[in-house]
Amino acid sequence: MFKRKIYDKLNHWKAESDGKTALLIEGARRVGKSTVVEEFAKNEYRSYILIDFAMASQTVKDLFKDVSDLNYIFLQLQLQYRVDLHERNSLIIFDEVQLCPPARQAIKALVKDHRYDYIETGSLISIRQNVKDILIPSEERKLNMYPMDYEEFLWALGDRSTIPLLNNVFQKQQSLGDQLNRKLMRDFRLYMLVGGMPQAVDEYIQTNNLRKVDMIKRDILSLYEDDFHKIDSTGRISQLFDAIPAQLNKHAVKYQISSVLNHQRTDDTILNLIAELKDSKTVLAAYHTSDPNAGMANSKDLSKFKLYLSDTGLFTTLAFKDKDFTENIIYDKLLNDKLSSNLGYLYENVIAQILTANGNDLFYHTFMNEKSRHNYEIDFLLARKNKICPIEVKSSGYRTHASLDAFTEKFSDRILQRYLIYTKDLRKEKDILYLPAYMASFL
């Protein structure tokens, strides 16, 4: 099993909660939820039962329809799974819990009983059809799980030293030199191609073959498509998902729904589809804020947003999903650092992925300069210490920053630090910190 950072969070929950809450781990399919939870159960408990509701018998599922006799339920589970449960030293895992809503509702009674610990895992947890007939337990503590981040990717490759060393460089704001930066950017671009889905990473390690990695990612995208059709049989969610690369390539101020769904207007029905797509955890949504400040959530526009994929490796495959691997120019161009400007959205996507994995909500801002009448856009905004940090992302080494300058002119009193993320070495110029993309995780 690959080392994952969420493992430490599971240990923290176990120690802090002491059985007073259940843990619900949400994430897109194939990010490794079941694997890490079962490994945690093996290492940290005397015994465990893993109930996979994708495979569990109807007899097991029916146990949770009536929780008036917990002794009977625990007896049946021990018999069915041939596992002895030990009070305060056993874990019961509800895997793919969205497939058995009564089990999720039963968490309230199970936690109150306090004999055992409980972890739920699943995707599509918040989709309406999976929660409409149940009372969501307040005893649930939620934790999001994302694809492997860059440090976890390096761990999988046997590299435990690069990220701590880079963090030290970042803190001191030192330059690395062009030669070392080129090597580090080459490593980071490999991560952008392979991505952070554990199956894809494992395939790369085993075969060193990007064609085979691409096949794995296509299989994962097919699973997502199947899920989308279960949520929305009209196929509109699938259309919205498939169009993400093309929408980013337009460099428009927002995702243009009407150009994807036959000129349909952005009404409540469409926004509900977007909400369900976001709830699938396969995409990340960056919302436009009309008033960029420390409380950006109060001024976000739900109808004006951009969508990114939760995994940039999947993004590279989705962009050329309808073509053969050999026709996917991204692999060759990104590996050889010859990415054209019209493919620069790859860097925007990976920065969105990094910022989200670090616990940030995504916001952006577009505005017109009143003097020049020119439109500008800040790719991402972070709230820090009652101030904001604007971020401009470039897919090259160019150090031009017209958007940052125009934004500063308008909101100078609100800015803590300006960042330009690009492909060259770290440097500080006046009040702008130029960061190579592989250091974005330190923001």
Secondary structure, 3 states (H helix, E strand, C coil): CCCCCHHHHHHHHHHHHCCCCEEEEECCCCCCHHHHHHHHHHHHCCEEEEEECCCCCHHHHHHHHCCCCHHHHHHHHHHHHCCCCCCCCEEEEEECHHHCHHHHHCHHHHHHHCCCEEEEEECCCCCHHHHCCCCCCCCEEEEECCCCCHHHHHHHCCCCCHHHHHHHHHHHCCCCCHHHHHHHHHHHHHHHHHCCCHHHHHHHHHHCCHHHHHHHHHHHHHHHHHHHHHHCCCCHHHHHHHCHHHHHHCCCCCCCHHHHCCCCCCCHHHHHHHHHHHHCCCEEEEEEECCCCCCHHHHEEEEEEEEEECCHHHHHHHCCCCCCHHHCHHHHHHHCCCCCHHHCHHHHHHHHHHHHHCCCCEEEEEEECCCCCCEEEECEEEEECCEEEEEEECCCCCCCCHHHHHHHHHHHHHECCEEEEECCCCEEECCEEEEEHHHHHHC
